[in-house]
Amino acid sequence: MKHLILALSCLFALPAHADKLPLSTLSAYINTIDADKAQFTQINGDGSRNTGTLYLKRPGRARFEYDAPMDDTLVLASGSQVAIFDGRGAVKPEQYPLKRTPLNLILARNVDLTRAKMVTGHGEEKGRTIVQAQDPEHPEYGKIYLYFEPSPLRLAEWLIVSDTGEQTRVILEPFTPVSDMSPFLFDIAFETRQRQ
């Protein structure tokens, strides 16, 4: 009897299984992100880590400012382009169409995770809701895994897996609103001129 009481007390001490958050709730949350910033830690495919500040201005704009020793490296998403300034003296950035990156999902004007074929996985792990998504028309662009914490609801991290299998994880601190975000933060041409 003593063992049964001990077993039952251990059972009731375990946390209840958390349900995954509905895709409609997650979509509505992402659509509330407007002009915000957050500290981030980036874990690269080779295991190296970088830190910095992420600025988001939806739709379509993001700025990843890296801390030392990569403090001259910058990634900008603006309009329909992603520009990577490598910080090694090159004036002109490498540029790619934003729509060819999974980050386009977060920066879209109206995020709707319920859209047919966009979400290829939706589950719960350790209290967090995980959404796996990709462009349904171009799965070769890669996948993004979005990790949401439930209380308060927030995007805690994402994992991007490229078409070649390379993985980049970004762990986010909570977002804070920025009321006076300059449009020049996301201006690729302006940044290029500043580096000349």
N, C-alpha and C positions, 0 to 999 in steps of 0.2 A: 504494500500500500504506500509506503514511504517513497518507493521508486516511482510509482505512478503519479503521486503528487508532485514530485520533483520534475518529472517529464512534462506534466501539464503546465507547471509554472514556467518552464523553459519555452514551451510552445507559445504561450500567451505573451512572453517577453519579446518574441521575434516581431520585427516590423511587418505590418500588413503589406501584401503585394500591391504595388501601385499600378494603376491602369495607365495605359498610354493616353496622351492627350489627343483629342480629335484633330484631324488635319485642318478643319475649318477654324478651330481655335488658334492653331499655330499660324495659319495664313493671316488671320486678323491681327495677331500680335506682330508679325513681321511688317505688316502694312502700317503699324503705328510708329515704326522707326522712321524718323524724319531727318533731323540734323543732330547727330549724336557722335560721341567719341568714347573709346574704351582702350585701356591698356591691353596689350596682347603678348602672348608668348607663342612663337612659331617653332614647331619641331619639324625639321627637314627630313627628307628621305634617308640621309646619311647619319641621322641621329643628332646633328648639331642643332643648337637652339639660338634663337634671336628674340629680342624683345623690342617693343616699340609702342606707338600710339596709332590706333586706327580711327580715322574720321570717316563717317558715312553721311552722305546727303542723298537720300533717295528722291526720285529714281536715278539710277545710273552712275552715281559718283561715289568713289572711295579713295582714300589716301592712306597708305601704310608708311608711316615714318619710323625708321629703325633707329634704335639706340646704338651707341658705340659698342663694338668697333665698326659697325656697318652704318654709321650715322649719315653717310653720304648716299646710301642706297635708298631708293624711293620707288614705290609702286603706286601708280595712279590709274584709276578707272574714271573715264570721263566720256559722257555721251555714249559712243559706240566702240570706244577703243580702250585697251589696257596698255599702259606704257611702263616699261621697267628701266629705270635709271640705275645703272650698275655701280655707281660710286667709284669706279676705277679710272675716271678721267674722260670717258666717252661723253661727248656733248649730246649726241642724239640718242634717244632711248630705243630699245627694241619695242615694237608695237604689234599688238594682236587684236583682232576683233573681239569685243567683250562677249558677243553671243557665242563665241567658240570656247568659253570658259564656264565651268559650273557656277562661278560667282555671279553670273548673270541672273541666276534664280533669285538670289537675295536682293539684287539691285533693281529688279523689274518694277515697273510702275504699279502693277497690281498683282501681287503674289497670290496664286491660287493653287495650293498643293493638292487640291482634289481633282485638278485637271487630268483627263485620261492619259495614262501611261507615263506621266511625269514622275510620280512616286513609285519606286520599284521595291520599297521596303518601308515598313512602319511598325515599330515595336517599342518595348520598354526594357531597360536594363538598369539595375541599381537605382531605381526611382526616376531615371531620366528617360524622356521620350526621344527616340532616334528615328530620323527620317532619312531614307536613302532616296536620292532623286537624280534625274538626268534629263537632258533635252530629249523628248520622245522622238523628234525627227532626226536627231544627230547623236546617238548614243556614243559615237566615237569621240565626242568631245570630253568624255570623262564623267565621273560621278562625284557627287557631293553628299556627305553624311552630315546632317545637322543634329546637334545634341541640345536638347532643351531641358532646363531645370524647371520643376513645376511650381515652386512656391518661394518667392514670387516667380511667375513665368518669365523666363529670359533665355536667350540664345547663349549658351555657355561655351560652345566650341563648334568647329566644323573640321571635317577631314575631306580634302580633295584628292581624288585618285585620278591621275591622268590616263590618257589612252595607252600609255606605255607601262602603266602600273606604278609610276612614281607617286609617293604619298607626301602630302604636306598637311600637317595638323596645326590649327590655330586655336589656342585657348584664350578665351575672352574674359576680362573682368567685366563687371556690370557696366552697361552703357549709361552715360550721363548726357543730358541735352546740352546743346551749344546754341545759344540764341543769336550770336553774331558771327556765324561761320562765313569766312570770306570765300567768294567764288574762285579766287585765284589759287586756293588750295588744290583745286582739281583741274587747273588749266595746264594742259600738257605743253602747249606752245609757250606759255609764260614761263614755265619751269625750264624749258629748253633754253630760252633766252637768258634766264638767270644763271645758267651754268656755262655760258659762253665766255 
